Amino acid sequence: MSFEPVYISRRNALRAGTGAAAALGLGGGQLAAAGGASAAPADPSDTDYILSCDEWGARPPAGELSIRTGTTRRIVVHHMAFPNTMDFSLEAAVACAERVQYIHMDKNGWSDTGNHFSISRGGYVLEGRHRSLEGLEDGGFQVVSAHAVGQNTQSIGIENEGTYITELPTGKLWMSLVRLCTTICTQYGFGAEQISGHWDWNATQCPGAKFYSAFPLLRLQVAKALGQPLSSIPARTWLDTYTSCVGSTVTLLQYLLQAAGYDTVAADGKYGPATLAAVHAFQTAHGFPTASDGTMNGPTWEALAPEIGMGATGPAVLAVQSMLKTKLFDVQASGTYDRDTYVAVAKMQALHGLRVTGRMDDGTWCAVLGGVVKEEFRALGSRTAAADTAVPDAQALPVPAVPRGGVEAQDPPSSMYEADPQDQAGA
């Protein structure tokens, strides 16, 4: 399928009048920093800070790229599982993008880079898969990607350089991520509650537990940049888990199905025929609509997830414990709601702005699963909220500068990059 919109983009229109900067592939917007509130563009739809594939010297795709129109509805954030380099230069950002493209095309056999965009440790934003920037500027279509199984036709994938299991990203990367997410939400017309992580959909450590713990702050800052009113955010935005999903979210679902009496469902993290049949049976019994792919909607989750607390036992306790353990909380999957579970649940509630009770209710189940609760956004409209300034290692980006001769292509990646990153398997 081909899609060739005929229009002159804002980016090209701006470049037509920017002289030497245009010749170098730089527009005025890219001179803005990624390190503070002053860096936020007056027009959040401006994409001039993003280096296109042509500008950073990407190889052409090995095959035809597919396009989907009107399907984009969320952002999926990744880490690359690469070393946390302290080289914040443009050259390092380009070398990183080249390594990713090399792995995806030459090792994985994909037609192009799997992700739509990447952000370097130095805060540079680069187009990943060709035509991703064109789709973003248009706002009506996206190129089909290969960043997360089951999400490649309906989400925009952002790769972030580094490994964030036990560390947070740099402030430079963070502020660029806020800006890019703001642009994506603006162009495709959805809110900050639609920002998720790779492990919400697939079995992976990506985007890293430490990074993921900062997602409530990420969503809050994006909502503020969008000017998104609190009234526009649903009370709970549940993950629409379905048959393409695999991993901890499916395991949690399976334990809850066991707790509801579907004993033949194994908690193996694979959304197979037995899980699908149980979901359909549960939805039918409660008068909920069913989908061929077993999509879990909000009412289904809320009917399935029981309120439990200290002293409870059984599969529902295993559900919350298995997810908390995946997210590196200090709990054991014992099936008994013990003090460690209580403390971990309380910490999770505090992280998401929920009332801290140590008990599992609808909002807490939603947050533990990986969904988004309205309480995360209470600071919207507050000028004094600490979350407004709680950015790790925040500092202004140096002015990006592309050499007049262009960016030189690098040699193939060194052996440390030969293996597939943890978040690149399967799409």
Secondary structure as a PSIPRED ss2 file (coil, helix, strand):
# PSIPRED VFORMAT (PSIPRED V4.0)

   1 M C   1.000  0.000  0.000
   2 S C   1.000  0.000  0.000
   3 F C   1.000  0.000  0.000
   4 E C   1.000  0.000  0.000
   5 P C   1.000  0.000  0.000
   6 V C   1.000  0.000  0.000
   7 Y C   1.000  0.000  0.000
   8 I C   1.000  0.000  0.000
   9 S C   1.000  0.000  0.000
  10 R H   0.000  1.000  0.000
  11 R H   0.000  1.000  0.000
  12 N H   0.000  1.000  0.000
  13 A H   0.000  1.000  0.000
  14 L H   0.000  1.000  0.000
  15 R H   0.000  1.000  0.000
  16 A C   1.000  0.000  0.000
  17 G C   1.000  0.000  0.000
  18 T C   1.000  0.000  0.000
  19 G H   0.000  1.000  0.000
  20 A H   0.000  1.000  0.000
  21 A H   0.000  1.000  0.000
  22 A H   0.000  1.000  0.000
  23 A H   0.000  1.000  0.000
  24 L C   1.000  0.000  0.000
  25 G C   1.000  0.000  0.000
  26 L C   1.000  0.000  0.000
  27 G C   1.000  0.000  0.000
  28 G H   0.000  1.000  0.000
  29 G H   0.000  1.000  0.000
  30 Q H   0.000  1.000  0.000
  31 L H   0.000  1.000  0.000
  32 A C   1.000  0.000  0.000
  33 A C   1.000  0.000  0.000
  34 A C   1.000  0.000  0.000
  35 G C   1.000  0.000  0.000
  36 G C   1.000  0.000  0.000
  37 A H   0.000  1.000  0.000
  38 S H   0.000  1.000  0.000
  39 A H   0.000  1.000  0.000
  40 A C   1.000  0.000  0.000
  41 P C   1.000  0.000  0.000
  42 A C   1.000  0.000  0.000
  43 D C   1.000  0.000  0.000
  44 P C   1.000  0.000  0.000
  45 S C   1.000  0.000  0.000
  46 D C   1.000  0.000  0.000
  47 T C   1.000  0.000  0.000
  48 D C   1.000  0.000  0.000
  49 Y C   1.000  0.000  0.000
  50 I E   0.000  0.000  1.000
  51 L E   0.000  0.000  1.000
  52 S C   1.000  0.000  0.000
  53 C H   0.000  1.000  0.000
  54 D H   0.000  1.000  0.000
  55 E H   0.000  1.000  0.000
  56 W H   0.000  1.000  0.000
  57 G C   1.000  0.000  0.000
  58 A C   1.000  0.000  0.000
  59 R C   1.000  0.000  0.000
  60 P C   1.000  0.000  0.000
  61 P C   1.000  0.000  0.000
  62 A C   1.000  0.000  0.000
  63 G C   1.000  0.000  0.000
  64 E C   1.000  0.000  0.000
  65 L C   1.000  0.000  0.000
  66 S C   1.000  0.000  0.000
  67 I E   0.000  0.000  1.000
  68 R E   0.000  0.000  1.000
  69 T E   0.000  0.000  1.000
  70 G C   1.000  0.000  0.000
  71 T C   1.000  0.000  0.000
  72 T C   1.000  0.000  0.000
  73 R C   1.000  0.000  0.000
  74 R E   0.000  0.000  1.000
  75 I E   0.000  0.000  1.000
  76 V E   0.000  0.000  1.000
  77 V E   0.000  0.000  1.000
  78 H E   0.000  0.000  1.000
  79 H E   0.000  0.000  1.000
  80 M C   1.000  0.000  0.000
  81 A C   1.000  0.000  0.000
  82 F C   1.000  0.000  0.000
  83 P C   1.000  0.000  0.000
  84 N C   1.000  0.000  0.000
  85 T C   1.000  0.000  0.000
  86 M C   1.000  0.000  0.000
  87 D C   1.000  0.000  0.000
  88 F C   1.000  0.000  0.000
  89 S C   1.000  0.000  0.000
  90 L H   0.000  1.000  0.000
  91 E H   0.000  1.000  0.000
  92 A H   0.000  1.000  0.000
  93 A H   0.000  1.000  0.000
  94 V H   0.000  1.000  0.000
  95 A H   0.000  1.000  0.000
  96 C H   0.000  1.000  0.000
  97 A H   0.000  1.000  0.000
  98 E H   0.000  1.000  0.000
  99 R H   0.000  1.000  0.000
 100 V H   0.000  1.000  0.000
 101 Q H   0.000  1.000  0.000
 102 Y H   0.000  1.000  0.000
 103 I H   0.000  1.000  0.000
 104 H H   0.000  1.000  0.000
 105 M H   0.000  1.000  0.000
 106 D H   0.000  1.000  0.000
 107 K H   0.000  1.000  0.000
 108 N C   1.000  0.000  0.000
 109 G C   1.000  0.000  0.000
 110 W C   1.000  0.000  0.000
 111 S C   1.000  0.000  0.000
 112 D C   1.000  0.000  0.000
 113 T C   1.000  0.000  0.000
 114 G C   1.000  0.000  0.000
 115 N C   1.000  0.000  0.000
 116 H C   1.000  0.000  0.000
 117 F E   0.000  0.000  1.000
 118 S E   0.000  0.000  1.000
 119 I E   0.000  0.000  1.000
 120 S C   1.000  0.000  0.000
 121 R C   1.000  0.000  0.000
 122 G C   1.000  0.000  0.000
 123 G C   1.000  0.000  0.000
 124 Y C   1.000  0.000  0.000
 125 V E   0.000  0.000  1.000
 126 L E   0.000  0.000  1.000
 127 E E   0.000  0.000  1.000
 128 G C   1.000  0.000  0.000
 129 R C   1.000  0.000  0.000
 130 H C   1.000  0.000  0.000
 131 R C   1.000  0.000  0.000
 132 S H   0.000  1.000  0.000
 133 L H   0.000  1.000  0.000
 134 E H   0.000  1.000  0.000
 135 G H   0.000  1.000  0.000
 136 L H   0.000  1.000  0.000
 137 E H   0.000  1.000  0.000
 138 D H   0.000  1.000  0.000
 139 G C   1.000  0.000  0.000
 140 G C   1.000  0.000  0.000
 141 F E   0.000  0.000  1.000
 142 Q E   0.000  0.000  1.000
 143 V E   0.000  0.000  1.000
 144 V C   1.000  0.000  0.000
 145 S C   1.000  0.000  0.000
 146 A C   1.000  0.000  0.000
 147 H C   1.000  0.000  0.000
 148 A C   1.000  0.000  0.000
 149 V C   1.000  0.000  0.000
 150 G C   1.000  0.000  0.000
 151 Q C   1.000  0.000  0.000
 152 N C   1.000  0.000  0.000
 153 T C   1.000  0.000  0.000
 154 Q C   1.000  0.000  0.000
 155 S E   0.000  0.000  1.000
 156 I E   0.000  0.000  1.000
 157 G E   0.000  0.000  1.000
 158 I E   0.000  0.000  1.000
 159 E E   0.000  0.000  1.000
 160 N E   0.000  0.000  1.000
 161 E C   1.000  0.000  0.000
 162 G C   1.000  0.000  0.000
 163 T C   1.000  0.000  0.000
 164 Y C   1.000  0.000  0.000
 165 I C   1.000  0.000  0.000
 166 T C   1.000  0.000  0.000
 167 E C   1.000  0.000  0.000
 168 L C   1.000  0.000  0.000
 169 P C   1.000  0.000  0.000
 170 T C   1.000  0.000  0.000
 171 G H   0.000  1.000  0.000
 172 K H   0.000  1.000  0.000
 173 L H   0.000  1.000  0.000
 174 W H   0.000  1.000  0.000
 175 M H   0.000  1.000  0.000
 176 S H   0.000  1.000  0.000
 177 L H   0.000  1.000  0.000
 178 V H   0.000  1.000  0.000
 179 R H   0.000  1.000  0.000
 180 L H   0.000  1.000  0.000
 181 C H   0.000  1.000  0.000
 182 T H   0.000  1.000  0.000
 183 T H   0.000  1.000  0.000
 184 I H   0.000  1.000  0.000
 185 C H   0.000  1.000  0.000
 186 T H   0.000  1.000  0.000
 187 Q H   0.000  1.000  0.000
 188 Y H   0.000  1.000  0.000
 189 G C   1.000  0.000  0.000
 190 F C   1.000  0.000  0.000
 191 G C   1.000  0.000  0.000
 192 A H   0.000  1.000  0.000
 193 E H   0.000  1.000  0.000
 194 Q H   0.000  1.000  0.000
 195 I E   0.000  0.000  1.000
 196 S E   0.000  0.000  1.000
 197 G E   0.000  0.000  1.000
 198 H H   0.000  1.000  0.000
 199 W H   0.000  1.000  0.000
 200 D H   0.000  1.000  0.000
 201 W C   1.000  0.000  0.000
 202 N C   1.000  0.000  0.000
 203 A C   1.000  0.000  0.000
 204 T C   1.000  0.000  0.000
 205 Q C   1.000  0.000  0.000
 206 C C   1.000  0.000  0.000
 207 P C   1.000  0.000  0.000
 208 G C   1.000  0.000  0.000
 209 A H   0.000  1.000  0.000
 210 K H   0.000  1.000  0.000
 211 F H   0.000  1.000  0.000
 212 Y H   0.000  1.000  0.000
 213 S C   1.000  0.000  0.000
 214 A C   1.000  0.000  0.000
 215 F H   0.000  1.000  0.000
 216 P H   0.000  1.000  0.000
 217 L H   0.000  1.000  0.000
 218 L H   0.000  1.000  0.000
 219 R H   0.000  1.000  0.000
 220 L H   0.000  1.000  0.000
 221 Q H   0.000  1.000  0.000
 222 V H   0.000  1.000  0.000
 223 A H   0.000  1.000  0.000
 224 K H   0.000  1.000  0.000
 225 A H   0.000  1.000  0.000
 226 L H   0.000  1.000  0.000
 227 G C   1.000  0.000  0.000
 228 Q C   1.000  0.000  0.000
 229 P C   1.000  0.000  0.000
 230 L H   0.000  1.000  0.000
 231 S H   0.000  1.000  0.000
 232 S H   0.000  1.000  0.000
 233 I C   1.000  0.000  0.000
 234 P C   1.000  0.000  0.000
 235 A C   1.000  0.000  0.000
 236 R E   0.000  0.000  1.000
 237 T E   0.000  0.000  1.000
 238 W C   1.000  0.000  0.000
 239 L C   1.000  0.000  0.000
 240 D C   1.000  0.000  0.000
 241 T C   1.000  0.000  0.000
 242 Y C   1.000  0.000  0.000
 243 T C   1.000  0.000  0.000
 244 S C   1.000  0.000  0.000
 245 C C   1.000  0.000  0.000
 246 V E   0.000  0.000  1.000
 247 G C   1.000  0.000  0.000
 248 S H   0.000  1.000  0.000
 249 T H   0.000  1.000  0.000
 250 V H   0.000  1.000  0.000
 251 T H   0.000  1.000  0.000
 252 L H   0.000  1.000  0.000
 253 L H   0.000  1.000  0.000
 254 Q H   0.000  1.000  0.000
 255 Y H   0.000  1.000  0.000
 256 L H   0.000  1.000  0.000
 257 L H   0.000  1.000  0.000
 258 Q H   0.000  1.000  0.000
 259 A H   0.000  1.000  0.000
 260 A C   1.000  0.000  0.000
 261 G C   1.000  0.000  0.000
 262 Y C   1.000  0.000  0.000
 263 D C   1.000  0.000  0.000
 264 T C   1.000  0.000  0.000
 265 V C   1.000  0.000  0.000
 266 A C   1.000  0.000  0.000
 267 A C   1.000  0.000  0.000
 268 D C   1.000  0.000  0.000
 269 G C   1.000  0.000  0.000
 270 K E   0.000  0.000  1.000
 271 Y C   1.000  0.000  0.000
 272 G C   1.000  0.000  0.000
 273 P H   0.000  1.000  0.000
 274 A H   0.000  1.000  0.000
 275 T H   0.000  1.000  0.000
 276 L H   0.000  1.000  0.000
 277 A H   0.000  1.000  0.000
 278 A H   0.000  1.000  0.000
 279 V H   0.000  1.000  0.000
 280 H H   0.000  1.000  0.000
 281 A H   0.000  1.000  0.000
 282 F H   0.000  1.000  0.000
 283 Q H   0.000  1.000  0.000
 284 T H   0.000  1.000  0.000
 285 A H   0.000  1.000  0.000
 286 H C   1.000  0.000  0.000
 287 G C   1.000  0.000  0.000
 288 F C   1.000  0.000  0.000
 289 P C   1.000  0.000  0.000
 290 T C   1.000  0.000  0.000
 291 A C   1.000  0.000  0.000
 292 S C   1.000  0.000  0.000
 293 D C   1.000  0.000  0.000
 294 G C   1.000  0.000  0.000
 295 T C   1.000  0.000  0.000
 296 M C   1.000  0.000  0.000
 297 N C   1.000  0.000  0.000
 298 G H   0.000  1.000  0.000
 299 P H   0.000  1.000  0.000
 300 T H   0.000  1.000  0.000
 301 W H   0.000  1.000  0.000
 302 E H   0.000  1.000  0.000
 303 A H   0.000  1.000  0.000
 304 L H   0.000  1.000  0.000
 305 A C   1.000  0.000  0.000
 306 P C   1.000  0.000  0.000
 307 E C   1.000  0.000  0.000
 308 I E   0.000  0.000  1.000
 309 G C   1.000  0.000  0.000
 310 M C   1.000  0.000  0.000
 311 G C   1.000  0.000  0.000
 312 A C   1.000  0.000  0.000
 313 T E   0.000  0.000  1.000
 314 G C   1.000  0.000  0.000
 315 P H   0.000  1.000  0.000
 316 A H   0.000  1.000  0.000
 317 V H   0.000  1.000  0.000
 318 L H   0.000  1.000  0.000
 319 A H   0.000  1.000  0.000
 320 V H   0.000  1.000  0.000
 321 Q H   0.000  1.000  0.000
 322 S H   0.000  1.000  0.000
 323 M H   0.000  1.000  0.000
 324 L H   0.000  1.000  0.000
 325 K H   0.000  1.000  0.000
 326 T H   0.000  1.000  0.000
 327 K C   1.000  0.000  0.000
 328 L C   1.000  0.000  0.000
 329 F C   1.000  0.000  0.000
 330 D C   1.000  0.000  0.000
 331 V C   1.000  0.000  0.000
 332 Q C   1.000  0.000  0.000
 333 A C   1.000  0.000  0.000
 334 S C   1.000  0.000  0.000
 335 G C   1.000  0.000  0.000
 336 T E   0.000  0.000  1.000
 337 Y C   1.000  0.000  0.000
 338 D C   1.000  0.000  0.000
 339 R H   0.000  1.000  0.000
 340 D H   0.000  1.000  0.000
 341 T H   0.000  1.000  0.000
 342 Y H   0.000  1.000  0.000
 343 V H   0.000  1.000  0.000
 344 A H   0.000  1.000  0.000
 345 V H   0.000  1.000  0.000
 346 A H   0.000  1.000  0.000
 347 K H   0.000  1.000  0.000
 348 M H   0.000  1.000  0.000
 349 Q H   0.000  1.000  0.000
 350 A H   0.000  1.000  0.000
 351 L H   0.000  1.000  0.000
 352 H C   1.000  0.000  0.000
 353 G C   1.000  0.000  0.000
 354 L C   1.000  0.000  0.000
 355 R C   1.000  0.000  0.000
 356 V C   1.000  0.000  0.000
 357 T C   1.000  0.000  0.000
 358 G C   1.000  0.000  0.000
 359 R C   1.000  0.000  0.000
 360 M E   0.000  0.000  1.000
 361 D C   1.000  0.000  0.000
 362 D H   0.000  1.000  0.000
 363 G H   0.000  1.000  0.000
 364 T H   0.000  1.000  0.000
 365 W H   0.000  1.000  0.000
 366 C H   0.000  1.000  0.000
 367 A H   0.000  1.000  0.000
 368 V H   0.000  1.000  0.000
 369 L H   0.000  1.000  0.000
 370 G C   1.000  0.000  0.000
 371 G C   1.000  0.000  0.000
 372 V E   0.000  0.000  1.000
 373 V E   0.000  0.000  1.000
 374 K H   0.000  1.000  0.000
 375 E H   0.000  1.000  0.000
 376 E H   0.000  1.000  0.000
 377 F H   0.000  1.000  0.000
 378 R C   1.000  0.000  0.000
 379 A C   1.000  0.000  0.000
 380 L C   1.000  0.000  0.000
 381 G C   1.000  0.000  0.000
 382 S C   1.000  0.000  0.000
 383 R C   1.000  0.000  0.000
 384 T C   1.000  0.000  0.000
 385 A C   1.000  0.000  0.000
 386 A H   0.000  1.000  0.000
 387 A H   0.000  1.000  0.000
 388 D H   0.000  1.000  0.000
 389 T C   1.000  0.000  0.000
 390 A C   1.000  0.000  0.000
 391 V C   1.000  0.000  0.000
 392 P C   1.000  0.000  0.000
 393 D C   1.000  0.000  0.000
 394 A C   1.000  0.000  0.000
 395 Q C   1.000  0.000  0.000
 396 A C   1.000  0.000  0.000
 397 L C   1.000  0.000  0.000
 398 P C   1.000  0.000  0.000
 399 V C   1.000  0.000  0.000
 400 P C   1.000  0.000  0.000
 401 A C   1.000  0.000  0.000
 402 V C   1.000  0.000  0.000
 403 P C   1.000  0.000  0.000
 404 R C   1.000  0.000  0.000
 405 G C   1.000  0.000  0.000
 406 G C   1.000  0.000  0.000
 407 V C   1.000  0.000  0.000
 408 E C   1.000  0.000  0.000
 409 A C   1.000  0.000  0.000
 410 Q C   1.000  0.000  0.000
 411 D C   1.000  0.000  0.000
 412 P C   1.000  0.000  0.000
 413 P C   1.000  0.000  0.000
 414 S C   1.000  0.000  0.000
 415 S H   0.000  1.000  0.000
 416 M H   0.000  1.000  0.000
 417 Y H   0.000  1.000  0.000
 418 E C   1.000  0.000  0.000
 419 A C   1.000  0.000  0.000
 420 D C   1.000  0.000  0.000
 421 P C   1.000  0.000  0.000
 422 Q H   0.000  1.000  0.000
 423 D H   0.000  1.000  0.000
 424 Q H   0.000  1.000  0.000
 425 A C   1.000  0.000  0.000
 426 G C   1.000  0.000  0.000
 427 A C   1.000  0.000  0.000
